[in-house]
């Protein structure tokens, strides 16, 4: 690929000529390698970097203890 580009043979070459065919073959092989690399990364990330667990329903916020079962709701209290 570098030799054909360096000599400038692929610029004015016809579509079925050897320099164009060489450039297309090199491009296709690089595309296949890039797709394989992306698939490998996706598999590795799924295995070794799983998403964080979702918070449990009884939690009020990150790092806070769960609310007691019979606790009144927080917020403004009705007027007395």
ABEGO torsion letter per residue (X at the ends): XAAAAAAGAAAABBAABAAAAAAAAAAAAAAAAAAAAAAAAAAAAAAABBBBBBBBAABAEBGBBBBBAABBBBEBBBBX
